[in-house]
Amino acid sequence: MALEDALVLAEMLTAGQPVDRALAEYVQRRQARVAFVQEQTHRRDRTRSLPATVRNLTLRLAAERIFRSNYGPLRELP
């Protein structure tokens, strides 16, 4: 996320518009993606409270689907 932030911020700041406007557009552009990543992180963190056998079985059976749902949307450009 930090690398994406840096790339998007550089793009916004070199677009030739006033800095305050570039920063506002940067925040608007990044907001949805950051919210998505935060939500995915919270979802994964909740699995830590599951009993180990339930957690392990769930991850074993659904690992690929979980991975794709967590990271698939991030394959698009920021």
PDB file as gemmi writes it, atoms N, CA and C in Angstrom:
CRYST1    1.000    1.000    1.000  90.00  90.00  90.00 P 1                      
ATOM      1  N   MET A   1       0.822  -1.176   0.000  1.00  0.00           N  
ATOM      2  CA  MET A   1       0.000   0.000   0.000  1.00  0.00           C  
ATOM      3  C   MET A   1       0.874   1.251   0.000  1.00  0.00           C  
ATOM      4  N   ALA A   2       1.961   1.221   0.730  1.00  0.00           N  
ATOM      5  CA  ALA A   2       2.827   2.403   0.789  1.00  0.00           C  
ATOM      6  C   ALA A   2       3.419   2.718  -0.585  1.00  0.00           C  
ATOM      7  N   LEU A   3       3.817   1.690  -1.302  1.00  0.00           N  
ATOM      8  CA  LEU A   3       4.361   1.910  -2.642  1.00  0.00           C  
ATOM      9  C   LEU A   3       3.281   2.448  -3.579  1.00  0.00           C  
ATOM     10  N   GLU A   4       2.099   1.874  -3.506  1.00  0.00           N  
ATOM     11  CA  GLU A   4       0.996   2.392  -4.313  1.00  0.00           C  
ATOM     12  C   GLU A   4       0.711   3.855  -3.962  1.00  0.00           C  
ATOM     13  N   ASP A   5       0.659   4.144  -2.664  1.00  0.00           N  
ATOM     14  CA  ASP A   5       0.415   5.522  -2.229  1.00  0.00           C  
ATOM     15  C   ASP A   5       1.440   6.471  -2.828  1.00  0.00           C  
ATOM     16  N   ALA A   6       2.698   6.077  -2.779  1.00  0.00           N  
ATOM     17  CA  ALA A   6       3.767   6.935  -3.299  1.00  0.00           C  
ATOM     18  C   ALA A   6       3.616   7.156  -4.800  1.00  0.00           C  
ATOM     19  N   LEU A   7       3.301   6.105  -5.534  1.00  0.00           N  
ATOM     20  CA  LEU A   7       3.141   6.232  -6.984  1.00  0.00           C  
ATOM     21  C   LEU A   7       1.948   7.111  -7.346  1.00  0.00           C  
ATOM     22  N   VAL A   8       0.842   6.904  -6.666  1.00  0.00           N  
ATOM     23  CA  VAL A   8      -0.349   7.711  -6.957  1.00  0.00           C  
ATOM     24  C   VAL A   8      -0.116   9.159  -6.556  1.00  0.00           C  
ATOM     25  N   LEU A   9       0.508   9.385  -5.410  1.00  0.00           N  
ATOM     26  CA  LEU A   9       0.777  10.746  -4.967  1.00  0.00           C  
ATOM     27  C   LEU A   9       1.709  11.464  -5.947  1.00  0.00           C  
ATOM     28  N   ALA A  10       2.736  10.782  -6.402  1.00  0.00           N  
ATOM     29  CA  ALA A  10       3.644  11.388  -7.379  1.00  0.00           C  
ATOM     30  C   ALA A  10       2.896  11.737  -8.662  1.00  0.00           C  
ATOM     31  N   GLU A  11       2.033  10.847  -9.104  1.00  0.00           N  
ATOM     32  CA  GLU A  11       1.247  11.106 -10.307  1.00  0.00           C  
ATOM     33  C   GLU A  11       0.351  12.335 -10.114  1.00  0.00           C  
ATOM     34  N   MET A  12      -0.276  12.425  -8.960  1.00  0.00           N  
ATOM     35  CA  MET A  12      -1.182  13.546  -8.704  1.00  0.00           C  
ATOM     36  C   MET A  12      -0.420  14.867  -8.596  1.00  0.00           C  
ATOM     37  N   LEU A  13       0.748  14.832  -7.964  1.00  0.00           N  
ATOM     38  CA  LEU A  13       1.503  16.071  -7.762  1.00  0.00           C  
ATOM     39  C   LEU A  13       2.175  16.569  -9.038  1.00  0.00           C  
ATOM     40  N   THR A  14       2.410  15.695  -9.993  1.00  0.00           N  
ATOM     41  CA  THR A  14       3.054  16.111 -11.241  1.00  0.00           C  
ATOM     42  C   THR A  14       2.043  16.414 -12.349  1.00  0.00           C  
ATOM     43  N   ALA A  15       0.763  16.427 -11.993  1.00  0.00           N  
ATOM     44  CA  ALA A  15      -0.284  16.672 -12.989  1.00  0.00           C  
ATOM     45  C   ALA A  15      -0.449  18.150 -13.317  1.00  0.00           C  
ATOM     46  N   GLY A  16       0.282  19.013 -12.621  1.00  0.00           N  
ATOM     47  CA  GLY A  16       0.256  20.427 -12.938  1.00  0.00           C  
ATOM     48  C   GLY A  16      -0.872  21.218 -12.299  1.00  0.00           C  
ATOM     49  N   GLN A  17      -1.470  20.687 -11.283  1.00  0.00           N  
ATOM     50  CA  GLN A  17      -2.525  21.413 -10.593  1.00  0.00           C  
ATOM     51  C   GLN A  17      -2.033  21.880  -9.226  1.00  0.00           C  
ATOM     52  N   PRO A  18      -2.739  22.783  -8.567  1.00  0.00           N  
ATOM     53  CA  PRO A  18      -2.307  23.244  -7.250  1.00  0.00           C  
ATOM     54  C   PRO A  18      -2.186  22.074  -6.267  1.00  0.00           C  
ATOM     55  N   VAL A  19      -1.245  22.189  -5.349  1.00  0.00           N  
ATOM     56  CA  VAL A  19      -0.954  21.102  -4.415  1.00  0.00           C  
ATOM     57  C   VAL A  19      -2.177  20.723  -3.590  1.00  0.00           C  
ATOM     58  N   ASP A  20      -2.915  21.705  -3.086  1.00  0.00           N  
ATOM     59  CA  ASP A  20      -4.068  21.373  -2.250  1.00  0.00           C  
ATOM     60  C   ASP A  20      -5.122  20.580  -3.029  1.00  0.00           C  
ATOM     61  N   ARG A  21      -5.307  20.916  -4.286  1.00  0.00           N  
ATOM     62  CA  ARG A  21      -6.256  20.172  -5.121  1.00  0.00           C  
ATOM     63  C   ARG A  21      -5.723  18.771  -5.419  1.00  0.00           C  
ATOM     64  N   ALA A  22      -4.431  18.669  -5.709  1.00  0.00           N  
ATOM     65  CA  ALA A  22      -3.815  17.364  -5.977  1.00  0.00           C  
ATOM     66  C   ALA A  22      -3.938  16.455  -4.765  1.00  0.00           C  
ATOM     67  N   LEU A  23      -3.721  17.000  -3.571  1.00  0.00           N  
ATOM     68  CA  LEU A  23      -3.832  16.196  -2.353  1.00  0.00           C  
ATOM     69  C   LEU A  23      -5.266  15.747  -2.108  1.00  0.00           C  
ATOM     70  N   ALA A  24      -6.219  16.633  -2.356  1.00  0.00           N  
ATOM     71  CA  ALA A  24      -7.627  16.266  -2.181  1.00  0.00           C  
ATOM     72  C   ALA A  24      -8.022  15.151  -3.152  1.00  0.00           C  
ATOM     73  N   GLU A  25      -7.567  15.237  -4.385  1.00  0.00           N  
ATOM     74  CA  GLU A  25      -7.863  14.197  -5.373  1.00  0.00           C  
ATOM     75  C   GLU A  25      -7.161  12.887  -5.029  1.00  0.00           C  
ATOM     76  N   TYR A  26      -5.959  12.997  -4.478  1.00  0.00           N  
ATOM     77  CA  TYR A  26      -5.217  11.814  -4.040  1.00  0.00           C  
ATOM     78  C   TYR A  26      -6.014  11.069  -2.961  1.00  0.00           C  
ATOM     79  N   VAL A  27      -6.485  11.800  -1.977  1.00  0.00           N  
ATOM     80  CA  VAL A  27      -7.258  11.187  -0.888  1.00  0.00           C  
ATOM     81  C   VAL A  27      -8.509  10.524  -1.452  1.00  0.00           C  
ATOM     82  N   GLN A  28      -9.199  11.217  -2.316  1.00  0.00           N  
ATOM     83  CA  GLN A  28     -10.413  10.670  -2.909  1.00  0.00           C  
ATOM     84  C   GLN A  28     -10.110   9.406  -3.718  1.00  0.00           C  
ATOM     85  N   ARG A  29      -9.039   9.429  -4.460  1.00  0.00           N  
ATOM     86  CA  ARG A  29      -8.671   8.284  -5.304  1.00  0.00           C  
ATOM     87  C   ARG A  29      -8.268   7.068  -4.474  1.00  0.00           C  
ATOM     88  N   ARG A  30      -7.606   7.270  -3.375  1.00  0.00           N  
ATOM     89  CA  ARG A  30      -7.095   6.161  -2.567  1.00  0.00           C  
ATOM     90  C   ARG A  30      -8.105   5.626  -1.549  1.00  0.00           C  
ATOM     91  N   GLN A  31      -9.097   6.400  -1.202  1.00  0.00           N  
ATOM     92  CA  GLN A  31      -9.986   6.084  -0.093  1.00  0.00           C  
ATOM     93  C   GLN A  31     -10.652   4.708  -0.204  1.00  0.00           C  
ATOM     94  N   ALA A  32     -11.251   4.402  -1.316  1.00  0.00           N  
ATOM     95  CA  ALA A  32     -11.965   3.127  -1.460  1.00  0.00           C  
ATOM     96  C   ALA A  32     -11.018   1.938  -1.382  1.00  0.00           C  
ATOM     97  N   ARG A  33      -9.863   2.053  -1.999  1.00  0.00           N  
ATOM     98  CA  ARG A  33      -8.909   0.938  -2.003  1.00  0.00           C  
ATOM     99  C   ARG A  33      -8.358   0.683  -0.601  1.00  0.00           C  
ATOM    100  N   VAL A  34      -8.034   1.750   0.103  1.00  0.00           N  
ATOM    101  CA  VAL A  34      -7.528   1.614   1.473  1.00  0.00           C  
ATOM    102  C   VAL A  34      -8.604   1.009   2.368  1.00  0.00           C  
ATOM    103  N   ALA A  35      -9.844   1.451   2.223  1.00  0.00           N  
ATOM    104  CA  ALA A  35     -10.946   0.897   3.019  1.00  0.00           C  
ATOM    105  C   ALA A  35     -11.112  -0.594   2.743  1.00  0.00           C  
ATOM    106  N   PHE A  36     -10.992  -0.991   1.480  1.00  0.00           N  
ATOM    107  CA  PHE A  36     -11.090  -2.409   1.126  1.00  0.00           C  
ATOM    108  C   PHE A  36      -9.997  -3.219   1.820  1.00  0.00           C  
ATOM    109  N   VAL A  37      -8.768  -2.746   1.755  1.00  0.00           N  
ATOM    110  CA  VAL A  37      -7.645  -3.469   2.370  1.00  0.00           C  
ATOM    111  C   VAL A  37      -7.830  -3.546   3.887  1.00  0.00           C  
ATOM    112  N   GLN A  38      -8.278  -2.468   4.507  1.00  0.00           N  
ATOM    113  CA  GLN A  38      -8.513  -2.487   5.948  1.00  0.00           C  
ATOM    114  C   GLN A  38      -9.582  -3.510   6.317  1.00  0.00           C  
ATOM    115  N   GLU A  39     -10.649  -3.560   5.549  1.00  0.00           N  
ATOM    116  CA  GLU A  39     -11.721  -4.519   5.821  1.00  0.00           C  
ATOM    117  C   GLU A  39     -11.213  -5.957   5.676  1.00  0.00           C  
ATOM    118  N   GLN A  40     -10.430  -6.222   4.643  1.00  0.00           N  
ATOM    119  CA  GLN A  40      -9.882  -7.570   4.460  1.00  0.00           C  
ATOM    120  C   GLN A  40      -8.969  -7.949   5.628  1.00  0.00           C  
ATOM    121  N   THR A  41      -8.189  -6.993   6.092  1.00  0.00           N  
ATOM    122  CA  THR A  41      -7.294  -7.239   7.225  1.00  0.00           C  
ATOM    123  C   THR A  41      -8.091  -7.576   8.477  1.00  0.00           C  
ATOM    124  N   HIS A  42      -9.158  -6.830   8.721  1.00  0.00           N  
ATOM    125  CA  HIS A  42     -10.001  -7.105   9.889  1.00  0.00           C  
ATOM    126  C   HIS A  42     -10.660  -8.479   9.776  1.00  0.00           C  
ATOM    127  N   ARG A  43     -11.082  -8.842   8.581  1.00  0.00           N  
ATOM    128  CA  ARG A  43     -11.679 -10.166   8.386  1.00  0.00           C  
ATOM    129  C   ARG A  43     -10.675 -11.272   8.698  1.00  0.00           C  
ATOM    130  N   ARG A  44      -9.449 -11.117   8.212  1.00  0.00           N  
ATOM    131  CA  ARG A  44      -8.424 -12.141   8.487  1.00  0.00           C  
ATOM    132  C   ARG A  44      -8.078 -12.181   9.972  1.00  0.00           C  
ATOM    133  N   ASP A  45      -8.047 -11.029  10.615  1.00  0.00           N  
ATOM    134  CA  ASP A  45      -7.724 -10.993  12.038  1.00  0.00           C  
ATOM    135  C   ASP A  45      -8.764 -11.730  12.877  1.00  0.00           C  
ATOM    136  N   ARG A  46     -10.020 -11.689  12.443  1.00  0.00           N  
ATOM    137  CA  ARG A  46     -11.070 -12.385  13.193  1.00  0.00           C  
ATOM    138  C   ARG A  46     -10.867 -13.895  13.186  1.00  0.00           C  
ATOM    139  N   THR A  47     -10.193 -14.435  12.171  1.00  0.00           N  
ATOM    140  CA  THR A  47      -9.971 -15.879  12.137  1.00  0.00           C  
ATOM    141  C   THR A  47      -9.030 -16.335  13.254  1.00  0.00           C  
ATOM    142  N   ARG A  48      -8.250 -15.417  13.779  1.00  0.00           N  
ATOM    143  CA  ARG A  48      -7.334 -15.788  14.862  1.00  0.00           C  
ATOM    144  C   ARG A  48      -8.062 -16.217  16.121  1.00  0.00           C  
ATOM    145  N   SER A  49      -9.291 -15.735  16.321  1.00  0.00           N  
ATOM    146  CA  SER A  49     -10.034 -16.065  17.530  1.00  0.00           C  
ATOM    147  C   SER A  49     -10.795 -17.385  17.403  1.00  0.00           C  
ATOM    148  N   LEU A  50     -10.803 -17.974  16.211  1.00  0.00           N  
ATOM    149  CA  LEU A  50     -11.467 -19.258  16.042  1.00  0.00           C  
ATOM    150  C   LEU A  50     -10.656 -20.364  16.703  1.00  0.00           C  
ATOM    151  N   PRO A  51     -11.320 -21.411  17.164  1.00  0.00           N  
ATOM    152  CA  PRO A  51     -10.567 -22.571  17.661  1.00  0.00           C  
ATOM    153  C   PRO A  51      -9.647 -23.089  16.551  1.00  0.00           C  
ATOM    154  N   ALA A  52      -8.494 -23.551  16.934  1.00  0.00           N  
ATOM    155  CA  ALA A  52      -7.475 -23.958  15.955  1.00  0.00           C  
ATOM    156  C   ALA A  52      -7.995 -24.982  14.955  1.00  0.00           C  
ATOM    157  N   THR A  53      -8.761 -25.958  15.394  1.00  0.00           N  
ATOM    158  CA  THR A  53      -9.242 -26.980  14.460  1.00  0.00           C  
ATOM    159  C   THR A  53     -10.216 -26.397  13.446  1.00  0.00           C  
ATOM    160  N   VAL A  54     -11.083 -25.496  13.883  1.00  0.00           N  
ATOM    161  CA  VAL A  54     -12.035 -24.855  12.973  1.00  0.00           C  
ATOM    162  C   VAL A  54     -11.284 -23.963  11.986  1.00  0.00           C  
ATOM    163  N   ARG A  55     -10.360 -23.163  12.520  1.00  0.00           N  
ATOM    164  CA  ARG A  55      -9.583 -22.262  11.673  1.00  0.00           C  
ATOM    165  C   ARG A  55      -8.803 -23.046  10.624  1.00  0.00           C  
ATOM    166  N   ASN A  56      -8.112 -24.083  11.046  1.00  0.00           N  
ATOM    167  CA  ASN A  56      -7.285 -24.861  10.123  1.00  0.00           C  
ATOM    168  C   ASN A  56      -8.123 -25.555   9.051  1.00  0.00           C  
ATOM    169  N   LEU A  57      -9.261 -26.108   9.441  1.00  0.00           N  
ATOM    170  CA  LEU A  57     -10.129 -26.774   8.479  1.00  0.00           C  
ATOM    171  C   LEU A  57     -10.694 -25.763   7.482  1.00  0.00           C  
ATOM    172  N   THR A  58     -11.130 -24.629   7.983  1.00  0.00           N  
ATOM    173  CA  THR A  58     -11.674 -23.581   7.107  1.00  0.00           C  
ATOM    174  C   THR A  58     -10.624 -23.126   6.104  1.00  0.00           C  
ATOM    175  N   LEU A  59      -9.438 -22.865   6.583  1.00  0.00           N  
ATOM    176  CA  LEU A  59      -8.371 -22.406   5.689  1.00  0.00           C  
ATOM    177  C   LEU A  59      -7.969 -23.486   4.694  1.00  0.00           C  
ATOM    178  N   ARG A  60      -7.971 -24.718   5.133  1.00  0.00           N  
ATOM    179  CA  ARG A  60      -7.608 -25.813   4.234  1.00  0.00           C  
ATOM    180  C   ARG A  60      -8.635 -25.965   3.109  1.00  0.00           C  
ATOM    181  N   LEU A  61      -9.916 -25.820   3.452  1.00  0.00           N  
ATOM    182  CA  LEU A  61     -10.975 -26.027   2.460  1.00  0.00           C  
ATOM    183  C   LEU A  61     -11.220 -24.808   1.571  1.00  0.00           C  
ATOM    184  N   ALA A  62     -10.972 -23.625   2.099  1.00  0.00           N  
ATOM    185  CA  ALA A  62     -11.351 -22.421   1.359  1.00  0.00           C  
ATOM    186  C   ALA A  62     -10.189 -21.478   1.080  1.00  0.00           C  
ATOM    187  N   ALA A  63      -8.972 -21.943   1.209  1.00  0.00           N  
ATOM    188  CA  ALA A  63      -7.807 -21.059   1.091  1.00  0.00           C  
ATOM    189  C   ALA A  63      -7.753 -20.317  -0.241  1.00  0.00           C  
ATOM    190  N   GLU A  64      -7.976 -21.029  -1.336  1.00  0.00           N  
ATOM    191  CA  GLU A  64      -7.875 -20.377  -2.645  1.00  0.00           C  
ATOM    192  C   GLU A  64      -8.968 -19.330  -2.821  1.00  0.00           C  
ATOM    193  N   ARG A  65     -10.194 -19.651  -2.435  1.00  0.00           N  
ATOM    194  CA  ARG A  65     -11.299 -18.700  -2.549  1.00  0.00           C  
ATOM    195  C   ARG A  65     -11.045 -17.478  -1.673  1.00  0.00           C  
ATOM    196  N   ILE A  66     -10.557 -17.696  -0.470  1.00  0.00           N  
ATOM    197  CA  ILE A  66     -10.247 -16.589   0.438  1.00  0.00           C  
ATOM    198  C   ILE A  66      -9.150 -15.718  -0.158  1.00  0.00           C  
ATOM    199  N   PHE A  67      -8.112 -16.339  -0.663  1.00  0.00           N  
ATOM    200  CA  PHE A  67      -7.012 -15.588  -1.272  1.00  0.00           C  
ATOM    201  C   PHE A  67      -7.504 -14.733  -2.436  1.00  0.00           C  
ATOM    202  N   ARG A  68      -8.283 -15.332  -3.323  1.00  0.00           N  
ATOM    203  CA  ARG A  68      -8.788 -14.597  -4.492  1.00  0.00           C  
ATOM    204  C   ARG A  68      -9.700 -13.447  -4.088  1.00  0.00           C  
ATOM    205  N   SER A  69     -10.550 -13.658  -3.093  1.00  0.00           N  
ATOM    206  CA  SER A  69     -11.458 -12.581  -2.683  1.00  0.00           C  
ATOM    207  C   SER A  69     -10.704 -11.467  -1.967  1.00  0.00           C  
ATOM    208  N   ASN A  70      -9.615 -11.812  -1.282  1.00  0.00           N  
ATOM    209  CA  ASN A  70      -8.841 -10.807  -0.558  1.00  0.00           C  
ATOM    210  C   ASN A  70      -7.917 -10.011  -1.456  1.00  0.00           C  
ATOM    211  N   TYR A  71      -7.343 -10.663  -2.454  1.00  0.00           N  
ATOM    212  CA  TYR A  71      -6.317 -10.006  -3.253  1.00  0.00           C  
ATOM    213  C   TYR A  71      -6.704  -9.754  -4.701  1.00  0.00           C  
ATOM    214  N   GLY A  72      -7.718 -10.418  -5.202  1.00  0.00           N  
ATOM    215  CA  GLY A  72      -8.133 -10.245  -6.583  1.00  0.00           C  
ATOM    216  C   GLY A  72      -8.393  -8.792  -6.976  1.00  0.00           C  
ATOM    217  N   PRO A  73      -9.165  -8.060  -6.181  1.00  0.00           N  
ATOM    218  CA  PRO A  73      -9.437  -6.670  -6.536  1.00  0.00           C  
ATOM    219  C   PRO A  73      -8.178  -5.785  -6.540  1.00  0.00           C  
ATOM    220  N   LEU A  74      -7.148  -6.196  -5.867  1.00  0.00           N  
ATOM    221  CA  LEU A  74      -5.935  -5.395  -5.811  1.00  0.00           C  
ATOM    222  C   LEU A  74      -5.068  -5.554  -7.059  1.00  0.00           C  
ATOM    223  N   ARG A  75      -5.446  -6.452  -7.950  1.00  0.00           N  
ATOM    224  CA  ARG A  75      -4.693  -6.626  -9.197  1.00  0.00           C  
ATOM    225  C   ARG A  75      -4.937  -5.479 -10.156  1.00  0.00           C  
ATOM    226  N   GLU A  76      -6.034  -4.763  -9.947  1.00  0.00           N  
ATOM    227  CA  GLU A  76      -6.314  -3.586 -10.780  1.00  0.00           C  
ATOM    228  C   GLU A  76      -5.392  -2.444 -10.377  1.00  0.00           C  
ATOM    229  N   LEU A  77      -5.120  -1.562 -11.295  1.00  0.00           N  
ATOM    230  CA  LEU A  77      -4.257  -0.430 -10.993  1.00  0.00           C  
ATOM    231  C   LEU A  77      -4.894   0.462  -9.945  1.00  0.00           C  
ATOM    232  N   PRO A  78      -4.058   1.018  -9.055  1.00  0.00           N  
ATOM    233  CA  PRO A  78      -4.610   1.893  -7.993  1.00  0.00           C  
ATOM    234  C   PRO A  78      -5.126   3.208  -8.541  1.00  0.00           C  
TER     235      PRO A  78                                                      
END                                                                             
